[in-house]
């Protein structure tokens, strides 16, 4: 995922020296809407990450300044390229530079990766719920592309909430994963629940994820009951979503990993 409020971010170029990044090149660009797109870059052979991690990307701004922002990897940890899902923020310095992104353009990638939205942050369970809003879906695509997640859970439940149906990025890819032999032969079932909040009748569910959870409709749509014993949750999206779900799930007995004790839910940390 990426940040949606660039005004709250401080350029971090001063904390990254040239020895800490690699120069990559844009391989492809895929537009989902006028301000949401994904792109692929080359990948340094030494770059390693765990699905759910994010990396700091650098781009030269219109005034020649090198600006850095964190973005989650969408690609599999085994792909020979890196893929990112982004949304352009009006007035944002990074977004202004990214808006003119072209094939072959140079993107700098910090050699280190970060984040706590990884499977090793969760205790063993039966069902994995991946709850996302907007570009928060990005790290979950990387996780779904990891065969290990299909071995660890019986059910994978992906809930993606957006304003407009066109913003349901990777919808077809998620559906295709359920039929890939490398995944399906492990017996895990995948349930995809799209939620569009500002286009009537675009999807069966039309209100925000916290409200769906409160009303019991989220569990009804998934055909699974959320329980501390069996359910594990990852949440990635706007701050309001994270705040509301953290409160609601905590009240139901769910906890995050603390002091080495694995919990039942994990949230993106860098927003």
C-alpha distance (Angstrom), angle and dihedral (degrees) to the residues before:
residue distance angle dihedral
X1 . . .
X2 3.78 . .
X3 3.77 136.4 .
X4 3.80 117.7 -87.7
X5 3.80 96.6 -162.4
X6 3.77 109.1 54.4
X7 3.79 91.5 171.5
X8 3.80 88.3 73.6
X9 3.78 93.0 55.2
X10 3.79 127.6 89.3
X11 3.81 117.1 -146.4
X12 3.79 105.9 -104.8
X13 3.80 98.5 -162.5
X14 3.79 90.3 112.4
X15 3.80 89.7 63.7
X16 3.80 95.1 52.5
X17 3.77 122.2 68.9
X18 3.78 124.7 -161.2
X19 3.79 91.4 -103.9
X20 3.79 89.7 62.7
X21 3.78 99.6 59.6
X22 3.79 141.0 55.4
X23 3.79 128.6 -142.4
X24 3.80 112.4 -120.4
X25 3.79 132.8 177.5
X26 3.79 132.0 -132.4
X27 3.81 111.3 -106.9
X28 3.81 101.7 177.8
X29 3.81 142.5 -5.4
X30 3.80 125.2 -150.9
X31 3.80 119.6 -169.1
X32 3.80 118.4 -150.6
X33 3.82 95.9 173.2
X34 3.79 135.3 -11.4
X35 3.82 91.0 -80.9
X36 3.81 103.6 24.2
X37 3.78 123.1 72.1
X38 3.77 142.8 144.1
X39 3.77 126.7 -137.1
X40 3.78 138.6 -171.9
X41 3.77 128.2 -141.2
X42 3.75 135.5 -174.9
X43 3.79 115.0 -88.3
X44 3.77 127.9 -135.8
X45 3.80 109.7 -121.3
X46 3.80 90.7 -126.8
X47 3.82 96.0 52.4
X48 3.81 112.5 112.0
X49 3.79 131.1 -179.6
X50 3.77 141.5 161.8
X51 3.83 117.0 -122.5
X52 3.80 106.0 -92.9
X53 3.81 94.9 36.3
X54 3.78 125.4 120.3
X55 3.80 132.2 -146.5
X56 3.78 133.2 -153.7
X57 3.77 112.9 -110.0
X58 3.78 124.3 -159.0
X59 3.77 127.2 -154.8
X60 3.78 133.2 172.4
X61 3.81 110.3 -110.4
X62 3.78 125.0 -138.2
X63 3.80 90.7 -94.5
X64 3.81 92.8 50.3
X65 3.80 97.0 -100.9
X66 3.80 118.4 137.1
X67 3.81 108.7 -125.8
X68 3.80 127.3 -170.5
X69 3.80 130.6 -154.8
X70 3.83 133.1 167.7
X71 3.82 119.9 -112.7
X72 3.79 130.1 174.6
X73 3.77 120.3 -119.8
X74 3.80 114.2 -111.2
X75 3.78 94.1 -176.7
X76 3.78 125.1 88.0
X77 3.78 116.8 -94.3
X78 3.83 86.4 -117.7
X79 3.81 98.3 51.5
X80 3.78 117.7 110.0
X81 3.81 89.7 -133.9
X82 3.81 136.1 52.6
X83 3.80 121.1 -122.6
X84 3.80 129.1 -164.6
X85 3.81 135.4 -174.9
X86 3.80 114.7 -146.2
X87 3.78 141.9 174.7
X88 3.78 122.1 -154.7
X89 3.80 116.2 -121.3
X90 3.82 115.0 -149.2
X91 3.78 109.3 -114.6
X92 3.79 94.8 6.8
X93 3.79 114.7 138.6
X94 3.80 93.8 -141.0
X95 3.80 92.5 43.8
X96 3.80 91.5 50.0
X97 3.79 89.7 56.7
X98 3.79 92.9 41.4
X99 3.80 91.8 51.8
X100 3.79 90.1 71.9
X101 3.80 95.1 46.3
X102 3.79 112.7 149.1
X103 3.78 137.2 -172.5
X104 3.78 110.9 -85.3
X105 3.79 93.5 20.6
X106 3.80 117.7 141.4
X107 3.81 119.3 -107.8
X108 3.79 119.5 -177.9
X109 3.81 117.2 -138.4
X110 3.80 123.1 -161.8
X111 3.80 108.9 -125.7
X112 3.81 91.9 -132.3
X113 3.80 126.1 70.3
X114 3.78 129.7 -155.2
X115 3.80 146.8 -169.7
X116 3.78 146.3 93.2
X117 3.80 99.2 -124.9
X118 3.80 92.2 105.7
X119 3.79 134.6 116.1
X120 3.78 92.6 -111.0
X121 3.81 87.8 68.0
X122 3.82 91.2 66.3
X123 3.78 132.4 72.7
X124 3.83 116.0 -123.7
X125 3.80 114.4 -76.5
X126 3.79 145.1 157.5
X127 3.83 103.8 -118.9
X128 3.80 127.7 39.1
X129 3.80 116.0 -156.2
X130 3.82 116.3 -162.5
X131 3.81 108.6 -166.6
X132 3.81 117.1 -173.8
X133 3.77 142.0 165.2
X134 3.79 122.8 -158.7
X135 3.78 114.8 -34.6
X136 3.80 88.6 -5.1
X137 3.79 83.6 95.1
X138 3.81 90.3 75.0
X139 3.80 101.4 87.6
X140 3.80 90.5 42.6
X141 3.79 91.1 60.7
X142 3.80 88.3 56.2
X143 3.79 90.0 48.8
X144 3.80 92.4 48.9
X145 3.80 89.6 51.0
X146 3.81 89.7 58.7
X147 3.84 112.6 94.0
X148 3.82 89.5 -152.0
X149 3.80 92.6 70.2
X150 3.80 89.8 56.4
X151 3.78 89.4 55.2
X152 3.79 96.0 50.1
X153 3.81 101.2 50.1
X154 3.79 138.4 46.1
X155 3.81 94.4 -151.0
X156 3.79 131.9 29.5
X157 3.81 113.2 -164.6
X158 3.80 117.3 -169.4
X159 3.80 118.1 -168.5
X160 3.80 116.0 -175.9
X161 3.81 119.4 -176.4
X162 3.81 121.0 -166.8
X163 3.79 137.8 155.9
X164 3.81 98.4 -123.5
X165 3.80 129.3 31.6
X166 3.80 91.9 -124.4
X167 3.81 87.7 64.9
X168 3.81 91.7 66.1
X169 3.78 90.8 107.2
X170 3.81 118.5 -168.7
X171 3.79 91.7 12.3
X172 3.80 93.1 139.9
X173 3.79 92.7 42.6
X174 3.79 91.8 54.3
X175 3.78 90.3 51.4
X176 3.78 91.3 48.6
X177 3.80 92.4 53.3
X178 3.78 90.1 65.3
X179 3.80 90.1 62.5
X180 3.80 99.2 42.6
X181 3.77 109.5 117.0
X182 3.80 93.2 -140.9
X183 3.80 88.8 62.0
X184 3.80 105.6 29.5
X185 3.80 94.5 54.8
X186 3.80 87.5 68.4
X187 3.82 90.6 65.7
X188 3.80 97.4 -122.4
X189 3.81 118.0 141.1
X190 3.80 122.3 -140.4
X191 3.80 122.1 -151.2
X192 3.80 119.6 -170.4
X193 3.80 119.0 -163.6
X194 3.82 115.7 -175.2
X195 3.81 118.1 -164.1
X196 3.81 122.3 -165.0
X197 3.79 113.6 -175.3
X198 3.82 105.1 -177.4
X199 3.79 104.8 40.3
X200 3.81 111.8 69.5
X201 3.80 114.8 -129.1
X202 3.81 94.0 3.7
X203 3.81 89.3 119.9
X204 3.78 136.0 7.2
X205 3.81 91.0 -110.8
X206 3.80 116.3 53.7
X207 3.82 108.6 169.0
X208 3.80 133.2 76.7
X209 3.80 120.2 -74.5
X210 3.84 95.4 -111.5
X211 3.79 90.4 56.0
X212 3.80 91.3 47.5
X213 3.79 89.2 51.9
X214 3.79 92.9 47.3
X215 3.80 92.6 50.6
X216 3.81 94.2 45.3
X217 3.79 92.3 -118.8
X218 3.79 94.2 117.0
X219 3.78 92.7 60.5
X220 3.80 90.3 42.3
X221 3.81 91.6 54.5
X222 3.80 91.7 47.6
X223 3.79 94.7 44.6
X224 3.79 89.1 -132.1
X225 3.79 134.2 101.9
X226 3.78 117.8 -131.6
X227 3.78 110.5 -121.2
X228 3.79 133.8 166.5
X229 3.79 89.3 -130.8
X230 3.82 98.4 53.9
X231 3.81 109.7 14.8
X232 3.79 128.2 82.3
X233 3.79 121.1 -174.8
X234 3.78 136.8 -159.5
X235 3.80 118.0 -170.8
X236 3.80 125.3 -167.1
X237 3.78 126.0 164.6
X238 3.77 144.2 74.6
X239 3.82 119.0 -7.3
X240 3.80 93.2 -109.0
X241 3.80 91.7 55.9
X242 3.80 91.7 49.1
X243 3.79 93.1 46.6
X244 3.81 95.0 48.0
X245 3.78 95.1 45.4
X246 3.79 93.7 45.3
X247 3.81 89.6 54.9
X248 3.80 95.3 44.2
X249 3.80 95.5 45.3
X250 3.79 93.1 44.5
X251 3.78 88.7 55.0
X252 3.81 87.5 55.2
X253 3.80 92.0 53.7
X254 3.81 101.5 -96.0
X255 3.80 118.9 136.7
X256 3.80 139.6 -175.8
X257 3.79 123.4 -120.6
X258 3.80 111.5 -77.9
X259 3.78 133.5 175.0
X260 3.78 92.1 -8.8
X261 3.82 94.6 -50.5
X262 3.79 108.9 123.1
X263 3.78 115.6 -128.2
X264 3.79 136.6 -158.3
X265 3.81 100.2 -113.7
X266 3.80 137.7 44.6
X267 3.79 131.6 -166.7
X268 3.77 133.5 -163.2
X269 3.82 106.2 -97.9
X270 3.80 106.9 -165.1
X271 3.81 101.6 65.3
